[in-house]
Structures are given as C-alpha cells and as structure tokens.
Amino acid sequence: MIDGFTNPQRQILSYLGHSLIAIVKGLGIGAVFAIVFSGLSVVSSTFNAIYNLIVSIFDLLPGVALLPILMITVGANDTSILILVVHSVIWPMSRNIIDGFKTTPRMYIEAGKNMGLGTLGLVTGVYIPASFASMLSGIKVGWARAWRGLISAEMIFGAAQSAGIGVYINNARTVWIDYPSVYAAIILIIIVGVIVEYCVFRVIEKLTVRKWGMVR
C-alpha cells in the first residue's frame, strides 16, 4: 500500500491534483449560479416558483444518472466531469440559500430598506449575510455530492480520461493489476475529505457564522 503512494510511475498525486482542480472549478461555477438564481428568486415571485420547481426536480437526480447523456452529447471528457460537478453543487446549494433567504428576519429587511438599499443592496447586504450559515451548509452538501460523483464518473470513463483519482483507481484495478494502489487511492480520498471538512469548512465556519453568533 505504501508503494501506491511512493511509486513514481503511478504519480498518484498528479491524478489527485487533476480531480481537485476539476472540483474547485465546478464548485465555483455552481456556487455563482446558485447565488445568482437564488437572488433572482427574491426579486421575482414568478421566477421563485419556477426555480423552486426546477430545484425540486433536479436535486433528486443523481449526477451519475446524467453520465450516459453527457457521454453521448459532450463526450467522455473534462467538460462532462465539470457539468457533473456543477449539477451536484447548484441544486442543494440553491435549496439552502432560498431557505435561508426565507428565514431572514423581517426587521433586517426593513432596516435595509430604511437605509435606502435597493433590491441588489438588500440581496448582497442583508439576505446573503443573514443566510450565510445556510449557504455554508449547502456548499458542504454540494461538495460531498460532487466529490463522490466526480470519482464515480472518472472510474466509469476509465481509459477515456487521461487523469483523475477515479481514473487512477480504474487503472490500478484493470491495467496495472495493483490492488495496493487501489487501497492507497481510497485512503487518499478519505484524507482529502477530512482535510476539506476540518481545514476548510470548519475554519470558514469559525471565522464567520460562529464569530457572528449565528451558530454555537
């Protein structure tokens, strides 16, 4: 198993880096779309009704279920992986943001209006800060879904992909016949998850919502 980490011919960290770049891109794009669409839901009740329906439908659709369609329309490539990650992120994050917007205290909204804030000012200066705890929870759920979906997609694409930790597992299992490398990759996946949870999300939570007294 140790050889799976140290074997220079396997380059496990290079495969992992490819996956991390893909998921960071997808998380960023998905977060931007989720915030924009959720903000529009505050502005327009019609858009809110339509978007809530869309979120309810697609939030239940596993990302892996989209793979056959993506392989036919886009191909087994990095673009398909990116679409899968965005799909995994945008819906749970949108649901949490919208729920957070709905629970924004009325007094905050009225205070913002009395200060002369327009619609955009209310969204950026009142709704988003007040619902940041919900947003963070949505990002956590989106990250977990995206990480699982990304690795699954890479394993399914297999030889069609040049890199990715899922491709590494597939190659170790079918090409190299090197099961210690499979275990090494699984351990690395777990380590990444723990690092993201405790060194990223917990730190952000401590510096924001805990510091602001929004959660204990």
Order of alpha helices (4+ residues) and beta strands (2+ residues): alpha-alpha-alpha-alpha-alpha-alpha-alpha-alpha-alpha-alpha-alpha
